[in-house]
Amino acid sequence: MTRKRTTPAVLLATALVSTLVTGCGGDASAGDGTHVTVTVGYQSKTINTVTAGTLLRSLGYFERALAAQGERDGVSYKVEWQDYATGAPITAQMTAGKIDIGSMGDFPLLINAARGKQLNRPTRLVSVTGYNLRGALNTVVTAPQSKLGSLKDLRGKKVSTSVGSAADGTLVRALQRAGLDPVKDVRKLNQQPAVGASALQAGSADALSQFVAWPGLLVFQDKAKALYDGAELNLPTFHGVTVREDFAEQRPKVLDAFLTAQIEATRYLNEHPVQAAEKVAKATGLPPEVVYLYNGSGGIATFDPALKPQLVSALKKDVSVLRTAELVDDVDVDAFVDDGPIKRVYGKEYAERLAATPGASRSEVWLTGEDRTRPFESPTALLTFVAGHKNQVRAAYVPDATTGTRWFADRAVWVQDGKELHPFVTASAARAYTQAHPGARTVSYATALEHAS
């Protein structure tokens, strides 16, 4: 029998998590039988997870569902919310028995599955929070005045990312497609998102590859510009909910209550996108305009708890990236994914959710003082409106002409092609368009507004 090779990275992570296990006693969900605390790990500023974290907490739906359950089974439930910057510490606490339910991105989910199996604390993926079928939730950005024009220009440069994150996975794949070796051709800095953002501003990092909402936030604050749109990979990326297997088996009704609450929070976000963005902004300190870029109607993220086949398929493809980076030996994705609970909660509606497809991103304007946005048929039509309401515009959003990724209109790269104006997230995408369309030219946002007015 051939024994699997245990990599140094796996040994180190195992030792770290083992220390957490031995240093903390008891399970997060433990109680005296009539008083039970359920601990939820979430990432408040990773706004693709809000329906299982920030927004859900703000709405109080899980507490309400548990109160109703408690009346039925005679148990007093309490929810403890623990906020983290990335998925790694949530996994460490889950495998230490200190977190019952957690949410994180696709690559961290795979590490969650691997660590759980290694430490005999198996976990299960039970639902999805938000996703983008092309991969637009991750973006590589550079400083506003950077001379870097494409990924190929990163050769020999320092790039900040969070190793093992979804954004790191995007960086690795994007560099490979650009003909660069992610290990030999760039110097990767393993940093938390906030640290990486500071490094980019300080000039100690030439580029930053991160997940929502960091790229959009930095661009909105004029602290960065987009170098690479993750949607160019055309590979799905998503965030999901993971639960400890023993917790799910011991307290299935609590898990059902959580998924029921998540479904309600998802419905609220989809039906009240502006109000949801405001709630998340208030809880996180993020600008509402940035939250809406990702989570709004037709935003970069689509929110649906269903475990869609294309997302599970994408998760299987992610395994090889983590294995090459020696972050996992292997992951049995089919064993990790458990759609039983979400099917149970949805009932007959689940088949409908599986078949649902995201709507196309659209052009929208958010005027100051309004609690709704205004849709437009085209970016050119939006510009015409903005030109006549310059002092009233809180935010304007347009979809990239190639990938469909929504971006801020005043931060997009605009191309004039005859009478039409086309927005792009990155200068390289705009350049590719002009090269393929004789007569098309890149113009400034001010010129685009003048042309549309």
C-alpha positions in Angstrom: 0.0 0.0 0.0 1.4 3.5 -0.9 1.4 6.0 1.9 0.4 9.6 1.2 3.1 12.1 1.5 2.5 14.6 4.3 3.8 18.0 3.3 5.5 20.4 5.6 2.6 22.9 5.3 0.1 20.2 6.4 2.3 19.1 9.3 2.6 22.7 10.5 -1.1 23.4 10.2 -1.9 20.1 11.9 0.4 20.9 14.8 -1.1 24.4 15.2 -4.7 23.1 15.2 -3.7 20.2 17.5 -2.4 22.8 20.0 -5.8 24.6 19.9 -7.6 21.3 20.4 -5.6 20.3 23.5 -5.6 23.9 24.8 -9.4 24.2 24.8 -11.8 21.8 26.4 -15.4 21.1 25.5 -17.6 21.9 22.5 -19.0 25.2 21.5 -22.5 23.9 21.5 -22.2 22.3 24.9 -24.7 23.2 27.6 -26.6 21.6 30.5 -29.3 20.3 28.3 -31.7 23.1 28.8 -29.3 26.0 28.1 -27.3 25.7 24.8 -24.9 28.1 23.2 -24.5 27.9 19.4 -21.3 29.5 18.2 -21.1 30.9 14.7 -17.9 32.0 13.0 -18.2 34.6 10.3 -16.2 37.2 8.4 -18.0 40.5 8.7 -16.1 42.3 6.0 -16.1 39.4 3.5 -19.5 40.6 2.3 -20.1 37.6 0.1 -21.0 35.7 3.3 -23.5 38.2 4.8 -26.5 36.0 4.6 -24.8 33.6 7.0 -23.0 36.3 8.9 -23.2 40.1 9.1 -26.7 40.6 7.6 -28.1 37.5 9.3 -26.8 38.7 12.6 -28.2 42.2 12.0 -31.6 40.9 11.2 -31.8 38.5 14.2 -33.4 35.8 12.1 -31.3 32.9 13.6 -32.1 34.0 17.2 -35.8 34.2 16.3 -35.7 30.7 14.7 -33.9 29.2 17.7 -36.4 30.9 20.1 -39.2 29.2 18.2 -37.3 25.9 18.3 -36.7 26.3 22.0 -40.3 26.6 22.7 -40.9 23.3 21.0 -38.1 21.3 22.7 -37.8 23.1 26.0 -34.2 24.4 25.4 -33.0 27.9 25.9 -30.7 28.8 23.0 -28.0 31.5 22.8 -26.1 32.5 19.7 -22.4 33.6 20.0 -21.1 35.3 16.9 -17.3 35.3 16.4 -15.9 37.6 13.7 -12.7 36.8 11.8 -10.8 38.4 8.9 -10.3 35.1 6.9 -11.6 31.5 6.9 -8.4 30.0 8.4 -9.0 30.8 12.1 -12.6 29.7 11.7 -11.4 26.3 10.6 -8.9 26.2 13.5 -11.7 26.9 16.0 -14.1 24.4 14.3 -11.6 21.6 14.5 -10.9 22.5 18.1 -14.6 22.1 18.8 -15.1 25.8 19.5 -17.2 26.9 16.5 -20.2 24.9 15.4 -21.1 26.7 12.1 -18.8 28.8 9.9 -18.7 30.6 6.5 -15.8 31.0 4.2 -14.7 31.0 0.6 -14.2 28.0 -1.7 -10.5 27.4 -1.2 -10.7 27.8 2.6 -13.7 25.4 2.5 -11.4 22.8 1.0 -8.8 23.4 3.7 -11.6 23.2 6.3 -12.6 19.7 4.9 -9.0 18.5 4.9 -8.2 19.7 8.4 -11.4 18.2 9.8 -10.6 14.9 8.3 -7.0 14.9 9.5 -8.0 15.8 13.1 -11.0 13.5 13.2 -13.3 16.5 13.4 -15.0 16.1 10.0 -17.0 19.0 8.6 -19.6 19.3 5.9 -20.5 22.0 3.4 -24.2 22.5 3.7 -25.1 25.7 1.8 -23.8 28.5 -0.4 -23.9 32.2 0.5 -22.9 34.2 -2.5 -21.3 33.2 -5.8 -20.1 34.5 -9.2 -20.0 32.0 -12.0 -17.1 33.7 -13.8 -14.9 34.3 -10.7 -15.4 38.1 -10.4 -15.4 38.1 -6.6 -11.6 38.2 -6.6 -9.6 41.0 -8.1 -5.9 42.0 -8.4 -5.3 45.7 -7.9 -2.3 48.0 -8.0 -1.6 51.5 -6.7 -3.4 54.3 -8.5 -0.3 55.7 -10.2 1.3 52.3 -10.9 2.8 51.7 -14.3 1.9 48.0 -14.3 -0.5 47.4 -17.2 -1.1 43.7 -17.1 -0.4 40.5 -15.1 2.7 39.9 -17.2 4.2 43.0 -15.7 4.2 41.4 -12.3 7.3 39.4 -13.1 9.8 40.1 -10.4 7.2 42.1 -8.4 5.8 41.7 -4.8 2.2 40.6 -4.7 0.2 40.6 -1.4 -2.5 37.9 -0.9 -3.8 35.6 1.8 -2.2 32.2 1.0 -4.9 29.5 0.8 -7.7 32.0 0.1 -10.0 32.2 -2.9 -8.1 35.3 -4.0 -4.8 33.4 -3.8 -6.3 30.7 -6.0 -7.3 33.4 -8.6 -3.8 34.9 -8.5 -2.2 31.5 -9.1 -4.4 30.6 -12.0 -4.2 34.0 -13.5 -0.4 34.1 -13.4 -0.2 30.7 -15.0 -2.5 31.8 -17.8 -0.3 34.8 -18.3 2.7 32.5 -18.7 4.2 33.3 -15.2 5.3 30.8 -12.6 3.4 31.8 -9.3 6.4 30.6 -7.3 9.4 31.6 -9.3 8.3 34.7 -11.2 6.6 36.7 -8.4 7.4 37.3 -4.7 4.2 36.4 -2.9 3.5 38.1 0.4 1.2 36.1 2.7 -0.8 38.8 4.5 -4.2 39.5 6.0 -6.3 41.7 3.7 -6.0 44.8 5.8 -2.2 44.4 6.1 -1.9 43.9 2.3 -4.0 47.0 1.7 -1.5 49.0 3.9 1.4 47.4 2.1 0.1 48.5 -1.3 -0.3 52.0 0.0 3.1 52.1 1.5 4.7 50.7 -1.7 6.0 47.6 0.0 3.7 45.5 -2.3 3.4 46.2 -6.0 0.0 44.5 -6.3 -2.8 43.1 -4.1 -4.9 40.0 -4.9 -7.9 39.9 -2.6 -11.5 38.8 -2.2 -14.6 40.9 -1.6 -14.9 43.7 -0.5 -11.2 44.8 -0.4 -10.6 45.5 -4.1 -13.8 47.5 -4.5 -13.2 49.3 -1.3 -9.6 50.4 -2.2 -10.7 51.5 -5.7 -13.7 53.4 -4.3 -11.3 55.2 -1.9 -8.9 56.0 -4.8 -6.2 53.9 -3.1 -6.0 51.4 -6.0 -7.0 50.6 -9.5 -7.9 47.2 -11.0 -5.2 45.3 -12.8 -7.0 42.0 -13.3 -10.7 41.1 -13.2 -11.1 37.6 -11.8 -14.0 37.0 -14.2 -11.4 36.7 -17.0 -10.8 33.2 -15.7 -14.4 32.3 -16.3 -14.3 29.8 -13.4 -17.0 29.9 -10.6 -16.0 31.1 -7.2 -18.3 31.2 -4.1 -18.5 31.2 -0.4 -20.4 28.7 1.7 -21.5 27.4 5.1 -19.6 24.6 6.8 -20.7 22.8 9.9 -19.1 20.3 12.2 -20.4 16.8 11.4 -20.9 15.9 15.1 -22.9 19.1 15.7 -25.1 18.5 12.7 -25.8 14.9 13.9 -26.4 15.9 17.5 -28.5 19.1 16.8 -30.1 18.7 13.4 -33.0 21.0 14.4 -30.5 23.8 15.2 -28.8 23.4 11.8 -32.3 23.5 10.2 -33.0 26.7 12.1 -29.8 28.3 10.8 -30.5 27.3 7.2 -34.0 28.5 7.5 -32.7 31.9 8.8 -30.1 32.0 6.0 -32.8 31.5 3.4 -34.9 34.3 5.0 -31.8 36.6 5.0 -31.2 35.8 1.4 -34.7 36.6 0.5 -34.4 39.9 2.4 -31.2 40.8 0.6 -32.7 40.0 -2.8 -36.0 41.9 -2.1 -34.4 44.9 -0.3 -30.9 45.3 -1.8 -30.4 48.9 -0.8 -31.6 48.5 2.7 -29.5 45.3 3.1 -26.4 47.2 1.9 -27.1 49.9 4.4 -27.4 47.4 7.2 -24.1 45.6 6.3 -22.4 49.0 5.9 -23.5 50.1 9.4 -22.3 46.8 10.9 -19.0 46.7 9.2 -18.0 50.3 8.6 -17.8 49.7 4.9 -19.2 52.4 2.6 -22.7 51.4 1.5 -21.7 52.1 -2.1 -19.0 49.4 -1.9 -21.4 46.9 -0.3 -24.0 47.5 -3.0 -21.3 47.1 -5.8 -21.1 43.4 -4.7 -24.4 42.6 -3.0 -26.9 44.9 -4.8 -29.4 44.0 -7.4 -27.4 42.7 -10.4 -24.2 43.0 -8.3 -21.1 41.0 -8.6 -22.4 38.4 -6.2 -25.5 36.3 -6.6 -27.0 35.1 -3.3 -28.6 31.6 -3.3 -28.1 28.9 -0.6 -28.5 26.0 -3.1 -25.5 23.8 -3.7 -25.5 24.1 -7.4 -23.7 21.4 -9.4 -21.5 23.9 -11.3 -20.2 25.2 -7.9 -19.5 21.7 -6.6 -17.7 21.0 -9.9 -15.6 24.1 -9.5 -14.7 23.1 -6.0 -13.3 19.8 -7.3 -11.1 21.7 -9.8 -9.8 23.9 -6.9 -8.3 20.8 -5.1 -5.4 20.5 -7.5 -4.4 24.2 -6.9 -4.2 23.7 -3.1 -2.4 20.3 -3.6 0.2 21.9 -5.7 0.7 24.6 -3.1 1.1 21.8 -0.5 -1.8 23.2 1.5 -3.7 19.9 1.4 -2.9 16.3 0.4 -6.3 15.6 -1.1 -10.0 16.3 -0.5 -13.0 14.1 -1.1 -15.4 16.8 -2.3 -18.3 14.4 -2.7 -18.0 13.3 0.9 -17.6 16.9 2.1 -20.7 18.3 0.3 -23.9 17.4 2.1 -27.1 18.9 0.5 -29.4 16.9 2.8 -30.1 19.6 5.3 -30.7 22.4 2.8 -32.9 20.1 0.8 -34.8 19.2 3.9 -35.4 22.9 4.8 -36.3 24.0 1.2 -38.5 21.0 0.5 -40.0 21.0 -3.0 -38.6 24.5 -3.7 -35.0 23.2 -3.8 -35.3 21.9 -7.3 -36.3 25.3 -8.4 -33.4 26.9 -6.6 -31.0 24.5 -8.3 -32.3 25.5 -11.7 -32.2 29.2 -11.1 -29.6 31.3 -12.9 -28.2 34.7 -12.0 -29.5 37.7 -13.9 -27.2 39.8 -16.0 -25.5 42.7 -14.4 -27.0 46.0 -15.3 -26.2 49.7 -15.2 -27.6 51.5 -12.1 -27.5 54.9 -10.5 -27.9 55.5 -6.8 -29.0 59.1 -6.2 -28.3 60.9 -2.9 -31.3 60.8 -0.6 -33.0 57.9 -2.3 -33.5 54.4 -0.9 -33.6 52.8 -4.3 -31.5 52.6 -7.4 -32.4 53.5 -11.0 -31.7 50.9 -13.7 -30.6 51.8 -17.3 -30.6 49.8 -20.5 -27.0 50.6 -21.3 -23.9 52.2 -19.9 -24.3 55.0 -22.5 -27.9 55.7 -21.2 -26.5 55.8 -17.7 -23.9 58.3 -18.6 -26.5 60.5 -20.2 -28.5 60.5 -17.0 -25.4 61.1 -14.8 -24.3 64.0 -17.0 -27.6 65.7 -16.1 -27.5 64.9 -12.4 -23.8 65.2 -11.5 -24.3 66.7 -8.1 -27.0 64.2 -7.1 -25.2 60.9 -7.9 -24.1 58.9 -4.9 -22.8 56.0 -7.0 -23.1 54.8 -10.6 -22.5 51.2 -11.6 -21.8 49.7 -15.0 -21.0 46.1 -16.3 -17.7 45.4 -17.9 -18.3 45.1 -21.7 -16.5 41.8 -21.8 -17.0 40.0 -18.5 -20.1 41.6 -17.2 -18.4 42.4 -13.9 -20.1 45.4 -12.4 -17.8 48.3 -11.5 -18.0 52.0 -10.4 -18.7 54.1 -13.5 -16.2 56.8 -12.6 -13.4 54.2 -11.9 -14.0 52.2 -15.0 -11.9 52.4 -18.1 -14.0 53.8 -21.0 -13.8 53.1 -24.7 -15.6 55.1 -27.3 -16.6 53.0 -30.4 -18.6 55.2 -32.7 -21.6 56.4 -30.8 -21.4 53.7 -28.1 -19.4 53.9 -24.9 -18.1 50.7 -23.4 -16.8 50.3 -19.8 -14.1 48.0 -18.6 -12.8 47.1 -15.2 -9.2 47.0 -16.3 -7.0 49.0 -18.8 -5.8 45.7 -20.3 -9.3 44.6 -21.1 -10.0 48.0 -22.7 -6.8 47.7 -24.7 -7.8 44.3 -26.0 -11.1 45.8 -27.2 -9.5 48.7 -29.0 -7.0 46.4 -30.7 -9.8 44.3 -32.0 -12.0 47.2 -33.1 -10.4 49.7 -35.4 -11.5 53.2 -34.7 -12.3 52.5 -31.0 -10.3 54.6 -28.5 -9.9 54.9 -24.8 -11.4 58.1 -23.3 -11.5 59.6 -19.8 -14.7 59.4 -17.7 -15.1 63.2 -18.2 -14.9 62.8 -21.9 -17.4 59.8 -21.8 -19.8 62.0 -19.9 -19.4 64.9 -22.3 -20.0 62.5 -25.3 -23.1 61.0 -23.7 -24.7 64.3 -22.7 
